[in-house]
Structure formats: structure tokens, C-alpha cells
Amino acid sequence: MATIMIVDDDVEIRKILVAVLERCGHVILEAADGRIALELYRCHDIDIVITDLIMPEYDGIEMIIALQQLTPDVKIIAMSGGGFNETDEYLKSANALGALQTFSKPFNIDDIVDAVAQFC
């Protein structure tokens, strides 16, 4: 199974993703923002990053750019929502930067599980 890092400032989203993906047999690391995620990424062998895009401190777009500087072929699944009008633009940007899959929140958890299975 894969080692997956979930990056989201929303604790409830992280809890849901952790519970479901651990039941699928994956090892999960969590980060509340992009800075913490980069520190974890440097210290662990991570197969897939699932990240929110709109976060305080260091957002998902900044983090994607930094991760790709460290590992150009990093596997990223991006998600965004929260009622922001710019959600589609953030998702398009993540896709243009190399995210393998993007999801609008609220998402169907089965779609995330399927995407992880596809990219493992």
C-alpha cells in the first residue's frame, strides 16, 4: 500500500480522509498547511500527496510548486472548495502545475479512494 500525505487546514476533512484511507491499508501522514507538509515530505518517503489548495500561511499552489522542485514527478491530488468563487481557478492552476486529479469540495470519498488506487 501507499504512504499518503493529507494536507488540509480543515481537521474534519483530514479525519475523514485518514479514516477511509487507513481502512484501505494506506499509511497516512497529516499536515495542517503547506509548510508542515514540506517538512514531512523531506523526512518521509511519500507516494501521494492529497492537498487542499486554499489554506492560511502557505497554500496548496505554493506547496505544489515547492514539492515539484524537490521531486518533479511527485503525485498530487488537489481539492478545493469552501464556497470560494475562485475554486475553479485554483483547481485549474493545480492541474496546470501537474496535479494528477482535482476535486471540488464537497467531494465523493469514493472518488478520492479510486484516484489513490489509480495512482499507486
N, C-alpha and C positions, 0 to 999 in steps of 0.2 A: 504494500500500500504506500501511499504518498505522504510526505510531510508537507503540510499546508499551513501557510500563514494567513490569518484573517486580520485585516486592518480596517477598523471602523471605530469611530468615536461613540457610536451607539452601543451600549453594553448589551441591550436586549437582542440586537441583531447578532452580535458576536455569540451570545449564549445559544441562540437557535442554531446558528451555523456550526458551532462547536459540537453541540449535542448530536445533530444529524450526521455530520461528517465523521465523528468518532464512532458512531454506530456502524458506519460503513467500513471501519477499520483503519482510518487515517490517523496520523499523528498531527495534532493541531498546536500551533503557536498563535498567540494573540498579541495585537498591538492596538493602542487607542489612537495613534496618529502615525504619520509618515516618518517622523524622526525615530521613534521607538522601533518601528518596522525596519528601518535601515540598520539599526544596531543589531537587531535579531538576525537579519539576513546575513550580515557579515560573520556572525558567530555560528550559524547553523546551515546545514545542507537542506535547503528548501526547494521542493519540487514545483509548487504552485503558490502564487500569491493571489488572494481574493481581497480586493480593496474597494472601499468606499472612495469616492472622488472628492466630495465636499466635506472637509474636516478642518477644524481650527489648527493653528500652529503650522503644520506642514501638510498640504493637501495631497490627494492621490495623484494628481497630474505631476506635481513636483517629485513625488516619490517614484513614479513610473520612470521618469527621466533619469533619476539617480540610480535606480536599480539597473536600467539598461546600460548605464556607464560601467557598472560593476560586472554585469553579466548580460551581454547583448541578446541572448536567446532566452531570457527569463520568461516563464509562462505566467501571464497575468489575466485574471478575470476581474473586470471592473463593474461596479454597481454605483448607482446614484439615484437620488430622489429627494424626498423630504419636502415636496411642494415647491421647489425652486424652479423658476421659469427657464433657467439656463441648463436644466438637467440634460436635455438632448445635446446641447453643445458640449457639455463635459463628456458625455458618452462618446460623441463623435471624435473629440480630441483624444480620448483614451484609445479608441480604435485606431486612429491615425498614428498614434505613438506605438502601436504594436500589441494592444490588448487582444487576446485571442477571442474573447467573448465579452459582451457588455449586457447588463441587465438594469432595467428601471426598477426602482423600489415603488411599491411593494413587488417583490418577485415571487415566483413559484419555487419553493425549495427544491422540488424535484428537478427543475431546470438547472439549478446550481449543481446538484448531485450528478446529473447527466453530463454537464460540461466538465466537471472534475474527472469523471470516468473517461471522457473523450481525450483529455489532455494528459492523463497519467501515463 
